[in-house]
């Protein structure tokens, strides 16, 4: 007994020490989330059955954990539990958990405990709360231990614990060799499977020399989705398909409950959920078209420019004013995609008045929303409103970049001193100036069939008031 206690104490200390080292390392790292799709066409029948069963078992376990009929103390459940009671029609049956590993079980139990703690905090604040409800389905499985619950193999495949087949995934080429994979989520979305990997990268890795980098800035808008500092305008609009609109109308007409009751009849339930699943699949197709278009735009920007500058806009506020026009473009996702893919993204504060400020003399005046041409009252400079904003983004972005270079240079010196690293690299700071900016139009660009490319001067914006 004494030996076992000493071993358990030694193991706890080892885990604590490992966690402390990881926390210290995370302070010097940036985080990204890679969203990867599992290739369904490469899955065999046994793997599809195993994946479906994992999500089913997760639902069984979660519902068993919060069921007070079996668990009076939710905080003392063994994560190695092998059998759970499942409610079937009017009685309980014992089901075996075949595919869920101990780590997966532990994380699902932790989810239930976190939900209870959250409700408890709301109750303490005086909110009226109910009890946790049983789930009809679970759409995500936590894979918290890299190399144990999941593992990346040859940058093309992923191995998930208790699933024999290697899963072919698309997008692993985005995971550079200097990224450190951590936890992940296995997602089930409309019978398609995804894996979201959280990865870390050292903040102080020098990827490219600072001088002579290609820089571009752009302004997000409603009329023109992207107006770039090189004079290019990118417009795209992907509305709902006719089939999706038809399915939405059909679903709204279907009776959700049987007449005079609060329950669906068997036939109504089948028809309602069949229609709902068809609608979900059609909505996913439209969403995928938008994502694909955004990814192609972002890929082009990040492939041809080293530094991308833009302003953080209040997209959620725009939705209240321009609902469908924002929904059809999904422009808010452009910045999220750039955070993961751009080698250097400079995101400006949303309160910098780039629209009101003249890019020539930096005088400010209140320009109305319907004024598409900026006519400076001080210097008489005439320019397209959105193009003016993108040039101001460039101006403020370079100022911010120079400040970040000073901070990064100081942190690099401290980092190298701390770990006794001696590199034969010149550590002097070099500031970026507008002379070093290399910007050209998107010549011969064919990003996507949904994207329309034009130039600022083609629309007559620069010459409109000349």
C-alpha positions in Angstrom: 0.0 0.0 0.0 2.8 2.4 0.9 4.6 1.6 -2.4 1.4 2.2 -4.3 0.8 5.6 -2.5 4.4 6.6 -3.2 4.0 5.7 -6.9 0.8 7.7 -7.2 2.3 10.7 -5.5 5.3 10.5 -7.8 3.0 10.3 -10.8 1.0 13.3 -9.6 4.2 15.4 -9.2 5.3 14.3 -12.6 2.0 15.5 -14.2 2.1 18.8 -12.2 5.7 19.4 -13.4 4.8 18.6 -17.0 1.8 21.0 -16.8 3.9 23.8 -15.4 6.5 23.4 -18.2 3.7 23.4 -20.8 2.1 26.6 -19.3 5.5 28.4 -19.4 6.0 27.3 -23.1 2.5 28.5 -24.0 3.4 32.1 -22.9 5.9 32.2 -25.8 3.4 30.7 -28.4 0.5 31.8 -30.5 -2.5 29.6 -31.1 -4.4 28.6 -34.3 -7.3 26.3 -34.9 -7.1 24.1 -38.1 -10.5 23.0 -39.4 -10.0 19.8 -41.4 -12.6 17.7 -43.3 -12.4 13.9 -43.2 -12.7 12.4 -46.7 -16.0 10.4 -46.5 -15.3 8.7 -49.8 -12.3 7.0 -48.3 -14.1 5.5 -45.3 -15.1 1.9 -45.3 -18.4 0.6 -43.8 -16.8 -0.5 -40.5 -15.3 2.9 -40.0 -18.5 4.7 -40.7 -20.3 2.5 -38.2 -17.5 3.1 -35.6 -17.7 6.9 -36.1 -21.5 6.9 -35.8 -21.3 4.7 -32.7 -18.8 7.0 -31.0 -21.3 9.9 -31.1 -24.1 7.6 -30.0 -22.1 6.3 -27.1 -21.2 9.9 -26.1 -24.9 10.7 -25.9 -25.6 7.6 -23.8 -22.8 8.5 -21.4 -23.8 12.2 -21.1 -27.4 11.3 -20.4 -26.4 8.6 -17.9 -24.1 11.1 -16.0 -26.8 13.7 -15.5 -29.5 11.1 -14.7 -30.1 11.4 -10.9 -31.8 8.0 -10.9 -28.4 6.4 -11.3 -25.9 9.1 -10.1 -26.5 11.0 -6.9 -23.0 12.3 -7.0 -22.0 13.4 -10.5 -18.5 14.6 -9.4 -17.4 11.0 -8.4 -18.0 9.0 -11.6 -15.3 6.6 -12.7 -14.1 7.7 -16.2 -13.3 4.1 -16.9 -17.0 3.2 -16.8 -17.8 0.4 -19.3 -21.6 0.0 -19.1 -24.4 2.6 -19.0 -28.1 2.5 -18.6 -30.0 3.8 -21.7 -33.7 4.6 -21.7 -35.5 2.7 -24.5 -39.3 3.4 -25.0 -40.5 2.7 -21.5 -37.6 0.9 -19.7 -33.9 1.1 -19.2 -31.4 -1.2 -21.0 -27.7 -1.7 -20.2 -25.4 -0.8 -23.1 -21.6 -1.4 -23.5 -19.3 1.5 -24.4 -17.1 -0.1 -27.1 -15.5 2.8 -28.9 -15.2 5.6 -26.4 -11.8 5.6 -24.8 -11.2 6.5 -21.1 -9.9 10.0 -22.1 -13.0 10.7 -24.2 -15.2 9.5 -21.4 -13.4 11.7 -18.9 -13.9 14.8 -21.1 -17.6 14.1 -21.7 -18.1 13.7 -17.9 -16.1 17.0 -17.4 -18.5 18.7 -19.8 -21.5 17.7 -17.7 -19.8 18.9 -14.6 -18.9 22.2 -16.2 -22.5 22.7 -17.2 -23.7 22.0 -13.6 -21.1 24.5 -12.3 -22.3 27.1 -14.9 -25.9 26.7 -13.8 -24.8 27.0 -10.1 -23.1 30.3 -10.8 -26.1 31.6 -12.6 -28.3 30.6 -9.7 -26.0 32.4 -7.2 -26.4 35.6 -9.3 -30.2 35.3 -8.9 -31.1 33.9 -12.4 -34.0 31.6 -12.7 -32.6 28.3 -14.0 -33.9 24.8 -14.6 -32.1 21.5 -14.6 -29.8 20.0 -17.3 -31.8 18.4 -20.1 -31.1 15.1 -21.7 -29.5 15.4 -25.1 -31.0 13.9 -28.3 -27.6 13.9 -30.0 -24.0 15.1 -29.5 -22.1 16.6 -32.4 -18.5 16.9 -31.0 -16.1 14.5 -29.2 -13.1 15.9 -27.4 -9.7 14.4 -28.3 -7.5 16.0 -25.7 -4.3 14.0 -25.7 -2.2 14.3 -28.9 -0.5 11.0 -29.8 -2.9 9.1 -27.6 -6.5 10.0 -28.5 -5.4 11.1 -32.0 -2.2 11.3 -34.0 -1.2 12.9 -37.3 0.5 10.5 -39.7 2.4 11.7 -42.8 0.5 15.0 -43.0 -2.3 13.1 -44.9 -3.9 10.9 -42.4 -5.1 11.0 -38.8 -5.4 8.0 -36.4 -8.2 8.2 -33.8 -8.1 5.9 -30.8 -10.3 2.8 -31.1 -10.8 3.3 -34.9 -8.7 0.9 -36.9 -8.7 2.7 -40.3 -6.5 5.8 -40.9 -8.7 8.7 -41.7 -7.8 10.7 -44.8 -8.1 14.5 -44.2 -7.9 17.6 -46.4 -6.0 20.6 -45.2 -3.1 19.1 -43.2 -0.7 20.9 -45.5 -1.5 24.1 -43.6 0.1 22.6 -40.5 3.7 23.7 -40.9 6.5 21.8 -39.3 7.0 24.5 -36.6 3.4 24.1 -35.3 2.9 22.0 -32.2 -0.5 20.1 -32.2 -2.4 20.0 -28.9 -6.1 19.1 -28.3 -8.7 18.4 -31.0 -12.4 18.0 -31.6 -14.1 15.4 -33.7 -17.2 17.0 -35.3 -20.3 15.4 -36.9 -22.1 17.9 -39.1 -24.9 16.6 -41.3 -23.3 13.2 -41.6 -19.9 14.7 -42.6 -17.0 14.4 -40.3 -14.5 17.1 -39.4 -11.6 17.4 -37.0 -10.6 20.8 -35.5 -7.0 20.8 -34.3 -5.7 23.4 -31.8 -2.0 24.0 -32.6 0.7 26.3 -31.1 3.6 28.2 -32.8 6.5 30.0 -31.3 5.9 33.8 -31.4 9.5 34.6 -31.9 10.4 32.5 -35.0 11.8 34.6 -37.8 10.0 33.2 -40.9 11.0 35.9 -43.4 13.3 38.9 -43.5 11.5 42.1 -42.6 12.8 44.3 -45.4 11.3 44.2 -49.0 8.1 42.4 -48.0 5.0 42.6 -50.1 2.2 44.4 -48.2 -1.4 44.9 -49.0 -4.3 46.5 -47.1 -8.0 46.2 -47.8 -11.3 47.7 -46.6 -14.4 45.5 -46.0 -17.7 46.9 -47.1 -21.3 46.2 -48.1 -21.4 47.5 -51.7 -17.8 46.3 -52.4 -16.8 43.4 -50.3 -13.0 44.1 -50.6 -11.4 47.3 -51.8 -7.6 46.8 -51.8 -4.8 49.4 -51.5 -3.6 48.3 -55.0 -6.8 49.7 -56.5 -8.5 46.3 -56.9 -12.2 45.7 -56.0 -13.4 42.2 -55.2 -17.2 41.6 -55.2 -19.0 38.3 -54.5 -22.5 37.3 -53.5 -23.8 33.7 -52.9 -27.5 33.9 -52.0 -29.7 31.0 -50.9 -30.5 28.5 -53.6 -34.1 28.2 -54.8 -34.2 24.6 -53.4 -33.2 25.9 -49.9 -35.9 28.6 -50.0 -38.5 26.0 -51.1 -37.5 23.6 -48.3 -37.7 26.5 -45.7 -41.2 27.3 -46.8 -42.2 23.6 -46.7 -40.8 23.2 -43.2 -42.6 26.2 -41.9 -45.9 24.8 -43.1 -45.4 21.4 -41.5 -47.2 20.8 -38.1 -44.5 20.3 -35.5 -47.0 18.8 -32.9 -50.0 16.5 -33.2 -53.3 18.3 -32.8 -54.3 18.9 -29.2 -51.0 17.4 -27.8 -47.5 18.5 -27.1 -46.0 15.5 -28.8 -45.4 14.7 -32.5 -47.2 11.7 -34.0 -44.9 9.1 -35.5 -45.7 10.1 -39.1 -45.5 13.8 -38.4 -42.2 13.3 -36.7 -40.7 11.4 -39.6 -41.9 14.0 -42.2 -40.7 17.0 -40.1 -37.2 15.6 -39.5 -36.8 14.3 -43.0 -37.6 17.8 -44.3 -35.3 19.4 -41.7 -32.4 17.1 -42.7 -32.9 18.0 -46.3 -32.8 21.7 -45.4 -29.7 21.2 -43.3 -27.9 19.5 -46.2 -28.9 22.3 -48.6 -27.8 25.0 -46.1 -24.5 23.2 -45.7 -23.9 23.3 -49.5 -24.5 27.1 -49.6 -22.3 27.6 -46.6 -19.6 25.5 -48.2 -19.7 27.6 -51.4 -19.2 30.8 -49.3 -16.4 29.2 -47.4 -14.7 28.0 -50.5 -14.9 31.5 -52.1 -13.5 33.1 -49.0 -10.7 30.5 -48.7 -9.7 31.2 -52.3 -9.6 34.9 -51.8 -7.6 34.5 -48.6 -5.3 32.0 -50.2 -4.5 34.4 -53.1 -3.8 37.2 -50.6 -1.5 35.2 -48.4 0.3 33.5 -51.3 1.1 36.8 -53.0 1.6 39.1 -50.0 3.7 38.7 -46.9 1.8 41.2 -44.7 -1.9 41.8 -44.8 -3.5 44.9 -43.1 -7.2 45.4 -42.4 -9.5 46.9 -39.8 -11.6 45.0 -37.3 -15.1 46.0 -38.2 -18.4 45.5 -36.3 -19.8 42.9 -38.6 -22.4 41.8 -36.1 -23.7 45.4 -36.0 -23.9 45.4 -39.8 -26.1 42.4 -39.8 -28.9 44.4 -38.1 -28.8 46.9 -40.9 -27.9 44.8 -43.9 -29.0 41.3 -42.9 -29.2 39.3 -46.2 -26.4 41.2 -47.9 -24.0 40.2 -45.0 -25.4 36.7 -44.8 -24.9 36.1 -48.6 -21.2 37.1 -48.4 -20.1 36.0 -44.9 -17.4 38.7 -45.0 -16.8 38.3 -41.2 -15.1 34.9 -42.0 -12.4 36.6 -44.1 -10.6 38.0 -41.0 -11.0 34.6 -39.1 -9.4 32.8 -42.1 -6.6 35.4 -42.3 -5.8 34.8 -38.6 -5.0 31.2 -39.4 -3.3 31.6 -42.8 -1.6 35.0 -43.1 2.1 34.9 -42.2 1.6 38.4 -40.7 -1.8 39.9 -40.1 -2.1 43.5 -38.8 -5.6 44.0 -37.4 -6.3 47.7 -36.7 -8.7 48.9 -34.0 -12.2 49.4 -35.2 -12.4 52.9 -33.7 -9.7 54.4 -36.0 -11.6 56.8 -38.3 -10.2 55.5 -41.6 -13.4 56.4 -43.5 -13.5 60.0 -42.2 -9.8 60.7 -42.6 -8.2 62.0 -45.9 -5.4 59.7 -47.0 -3.6 62.6 -48.6 -3.5 65.3 -45.8 -5.0 63.3 -42.9 -7.7 65.9 -42.2 -10.9 64.5 -40.9 -14.5 65.3 -41.7 -17.8 63.5 -41.2 -18.7 61.7 -44.4 -22.3 60.4 -44.8 -23.1 56.8 -45.5 -24.5 57.5 -49.0 -21.5 59.5 -50.1 -19.4 57.1 -52.2 -16.7 59.7 -53.2 -14.4 61.3 -50.6 -13.9 65.0 -51.4 -11.5 66.5 -48.9 -12.6 70.1 -47.9 -9.0 71.0 -46.8 -6.8 69.9 -49.7 -9.4 69.1 -52.4 -8.3 65.5 -52.8 -10.9 63.4 -54.6 -10.9 59.7 -54.2 -13.2 56.7 -53.9 -14.5 56.3 -50.3 -13.5 52.7 -49.8 -10.2 53.1 -51.6 -9.4 56.0 -49.3 -10.1 53.8 -46.3 -7.8 51.1 -47.6 -5.0 53.6 -48.0 -5.5 54.8 -44.5 -5.4 51.2 -43.3 -2.0 50.9 -45.0 -0.8 54.1 -43.2 -1.9 53.0 -39.7 -0.9 49.4 -40.4 2.7 50.4 -41.1 2.8 52.5 -37.9 1.5 49.6 -35.9 3.9 47.2 -37.6 6.9 49.4 -36.7 5.8 49.4 -33.1 5.4 45.6 -33.1 8.9 45.3 -34.6 10.4 47.3 -31.7 8.6 45.0 -29.2 9.5 41.8 -31.0 13.2 42.8 -31.3 13.3 43.4 -27.6 11.5 40.1 -26.8 13.8 38.2 -29.1 16.9 39.5 -27.3 15.4 38.5 -24.0 14.3 35.1 -25.3 17.8 34.3 -26.7 19.5 35.5 -23.5 17.1 33.4 -21.3 17.9 30.1 -23.2 21.5 31.0 -24.0 20.9 30.9 -27.8 23.7 32.4 -29.9 22.6 33.0 -33.5 24.7 34.6 -36.2 21.8 36.8 -37.1 21.9 40.6 -37.2 19.5 41.8 -34.5 19.3 45.4 -35.4 15.7 46.7 -36.0 14.7 47.8 -39.4 11.6 49.9 -39.8 9.2 49.5 -42.7 8.6 52.5 -44.8 6.2 53.1 -47.7 9.1 52.8 -50.1 9.5 49.1 -49.3 5.8 48.3 -50.1 5.4 46.3 -53.2 1.8 46.3 -54.4 0.4 45.4 -57.8 -3.1 44.7 -59.1 -4.6 41.2 -59.3 -3.5 40.7 -63.0 -5.0 37.6 -64.7 -6.7 36.7 -61.5 -9.3 33.9 -61.6 -10.1 33.2 -57.9 -13.6 31.8 -58.1 -16.6 31.9 -60.5 -18.5 33.8 -57.8 -15.9 36.6 -57.5 -16.1 39.6 -59.8 -12.9 41.6 -60.1 -12.7 45.3 -61.1 -10.4 48.3 -60.5 -11.2 51.5 -58.7 -10.6 53.7 -61.7 -12.7 51.4 -64.0 -15.8 52.4 -62.1 -14.9 56.1 -62.6 -14.6 56.6 -58.9 -11.3 58.5 -59.1 -12.4 60.7 -62.0 -16.0 61.2 -61.0 -15.5 64.7 -59.6 -12.3 65.6 -61.5 
